[in-house]
Amino acid sequence: MESKKAPSRALRAYGDRQNDGMIQLSFVLEIAPSARAKEAARQFAELHGVQEALVTTMESCAEGYTYFVVYGHSQHAIDAASIDVPEVRTEALSREEIEQRVKSRLGRKIVVVGACTGSDAHTVGIDAILNYKGYAGDKGLESYKAFESYNLGAQVENDQLAERAQALKADVILVSQIITQRNCHKENALALVELAKKQGWRDQVAMLLGGPRIDHKLALELGFDAGFGTGTKPSDVASFVVEWMCGNRESAGVAIAAAAGAGEPKAP
C-alpha cells in the first residue's frame, strides 16, 4: 500500500508568524540560579544553533540545578518529502469488518498475549489496548468477539512471557515499554526477540512493540513486526492484527523496503 509523497518544500519553525524560525529550547544545567547561570544558559543555547537567544525562564529545580527555557531564532529548515520512514499503514477496519473477516477467513479467535516486561510497572498503555474500556472511546481488544486477549500486567520477565504465550498458543504478543532510562526498553525488547529465536518459535507469532518512545522503524530494527507509539488506539492494533493474521501482511504495513536497513536487529 503506497502512500502519496508529500510535495517538496522547506519547512521552518512557526513562532509568531509563518517561517520566522522561532523555537523554544528547555534544559537543566548543574548550576544555581544567578546572573552567571542565565548567561551560561544563553550561550549554551547559542552553541546549539539558537540565534538571538532569550532566556525566558530560570527556576531552581533542585539544590545546585536550574531549569531554563530559552526562546530564539533558528535558520534551519527541513524538506519532509525527502524523508523515508517506515510506517504502519493499515486499512482502518470497522468493528463489524474485523469480526466478519476473522470469522470467515480464520474461523477461530485470534489469541493475543500482552505485558509490560522487565522492570516496567506502568500498565496504562497495555491496559488501553487490551482492556474492555479501551482508550478515548475506542474499546479494547477484550470487547471484540474476534480476540481472546490476555493481559499479564506489569514487571513480567521475558522468560515468563514466553512461557505463558506458548502455553496459550498465542498468535500475537504485544509488549509495552514505558520506562526508557539508559535505553532499557531497547535492550529488553531485543532480548525477548532473541529468546524467541533461541527457543524456535519466533516465526510462529506476530510480535508488536508499543510505548511513548516506540515507532515502527525502531520496532523493526529490534526484530518486531510492528511498532505503535503515542496516540495508538485499540482499533489501530486490531486492524493491523487482522490484516496480518488473514495473510495480507503488505496491507498490514510490514512489507516496507525501507525497514531500517533490513536484516538482523542490532543491539542498542
N, C-alpha and C positions, 0 to 999 in steps of 0.2 A: 504494500500500500504506500505509494509515493505521496509525500506532502508537497504542496506548491512552494516553490522557492520564493522567498521574500525579495522584493526589488532592492537593488544595491543603493545604499545611501549611508552617509556618515551620521552616526548618532552621537550627540553630545549631551552632557548632563543638562537638566532643566531646573533652574533655580527660580529666579524672579521672572524670567522671560525665556522664550524658546532659544535654545542653542547658546545660552550665555555661559555654559560650562561651570556653573556654581555647584560646589559639592560640600558635604559635611563629613568630617572625619572625627571619630571618637577613639580615645585610647587612655591607658593608665601608665603613668611614669612613677618610678620609685623616687619620689621627692616630695617634701612637704609643700603645701601651697605658699607661694611667695611671688614677688615680682620676678625673681630669677627663674622660678618654676614656670611662670607664664611665658617668659621669653624663650625658655627651653622648649616648651610645647610648640610655640610658633615656629621656631627653627626646625624642630623635628618634623612638623607638617610640611615645611618647605622642602626638606630633604626628600619627601615623598611626592614631590611634584605639585604641591598646592601653592599657587601663587597668590600674593596679596593676602596671606593668611591672617585671619582674625580669630583670636581666642575668645569664644563667647561663653564658655563655662569652665570654671576651675573650682572643683569641690574635693575636699578630703574624703577618701573612701575607706581609709584605714590609716593607722599611725605610720607616717612616712611615705604614704602613697596618695597620689592625686589623680582624679578623673578629669579629663579635658575634652571639650568639644571645640573643634576648630572649623571655621567656615572660610571658604576661599574659592579660587578660580582654577579650573583645570583646562588645559589646552587639548587634552586627549579626546579622540573620537574613535568609534568602533563601527565597522560595517557588519551588521548582523547577518547579511546574506552570505558572507564569506565563511560563516561558522558552520561546521558539520558536527552535529551532536546526536548520538543515538537516543531515540525516544521510544517510549512505549506508545505505539499508535494502534489503539484498539477501537473497533467499531462499538459504539455505545449501544448495548442491548437493553431492552426493557425487561422488567421482571418476568413478564409473560413469555418473551422470546427466550430468556435464559431457561426458564422451567421447561418450555416446549422443546428446545434444542437438546437439552440434556436427556429428556425423556425419550425423544425419538432417535437420537444418534447413539447414546450410551446405554440407555435402558437401566440405569442404576444411578445412585447418588455419587457425587464426587467427594472423596474424603480429604478434608483439609485439616492439617495439624499446625497450630501456631504457638509461638512462645517468644518471650523476651529472654535472650540467652546470656550466659556468663553472669557477671555481677550486676547486670542491669535490672533494676527493681521498678522501672516505670512501665506500667501496662496501658497507659492511655491510648497509645497507637494501636496495639494489638486488640484492645477491647473495642475500639471504634470500628475496626474492620470486621471482627468476628462476632461480637455480642449482638443480641437481638436488636437492641435500641439503636445501634449504629452511630452515625455522626451526621450532624447538620441536616436532620430529617431524612437521611438515607439509611435505611435499615441494614443491619449487618448480615453476614452470611448465615447465621443461625436462623434467620427468618425465612430463608429460601428452602423449599422442598427439595431443590436440586443438590443441596450440600449437606454433608454430615460433618460438622465442624467441631473441633476440639481445641479449646484454649487452655494451654498448660500453665499460663500465668508467667510469673517473673522468676528471675535467677535460676533458670533451667540450664544445666550444663549440657554441652553439645552431645556427650555420650548418652545422657538421659533422653534428650530429644530424639536422637537417632533410634534408640531402643523403642521408645513409645511410638514413633512414626512407623517403624517396621511392624510392630505388634498390631497396629490399627490398619495396616495396609494402606498407608497414606498415598494419595495421588499427588498432593501438593503440600509442601512445607513452607510456612510463612514465618519469617524471622523478623522481629522488630528490634532495632538498636537505637536507643535514645542517648545513652552515655557515650561520649566520643573522646574523652580525655586521652591524650597520647595515642590516638588512633586505635584505641582498644576495640572499637566497633569493626574496623577492618580486619584486625588480627583474629578476632573471634569468629567473624563471618567466614573468612578464608579457612580457618581451622575446621569448621563444620563441613565445608565442601571437600576438603582433603580427607576428612574422616569418612564421608560418604563414598568417595572414590576407593579408599583403602578397604572398606567393607564390601564394596562391589555393588552398591545399589544406587549410585548417583544418577544413572541414566533411566532409572525406573520412576523417578518423581520429578515434578516441576518444583524448583526452589526459588522462592521470591524473597526479596530483602526490602525492608521498609524502615523509614526513620527520617528525622528532620535534616540530616546531612547525607542522605542517600539519594542518588539519582540513577537512572537506567545505565548510564555509562559506567559508574563505579560498580554497580551490581554485576555487570558483565565482566569487568576486569577481575572481580573476586570469584568468578565462576558460577554466579547465579544466573537464572534465566530471565529475570526482570527485576527492576528496582522501582520503588514507589516512594515519593517524597511528601513534603508537607502539602496538605490540601487534598490528598487522595481520599476518595470516598469508597465505601464498600462496593457500590455498583461498578466502579472502575476495576477493582480487583476481580469481582465476579465475572465481568465481561471478558477480561483477559484470560481467566482460568478456563472459561467455557470454550473460547476460541482455541486455546492450547489443547485442551482435552479432546475436542472434536476434530483435531488433526489439522486445523488451519493455523499453523504457527506463524506464518508470514503475516496474516491478518492480526495475530496477537502482538505483532510489533517486534518480534525477536530476530527475524532474518534480515538484519541490517548490516550491510557490508562494512560500515564504519565502526564496528563493535570494538572500539578502543584497541585496535591492533590485532584483534582476534588471537586465538591461540591460548596457551596456558596462562592462568592467572598469575600475576606477580605478587610477591609478598609486599605488604605496605612498608 
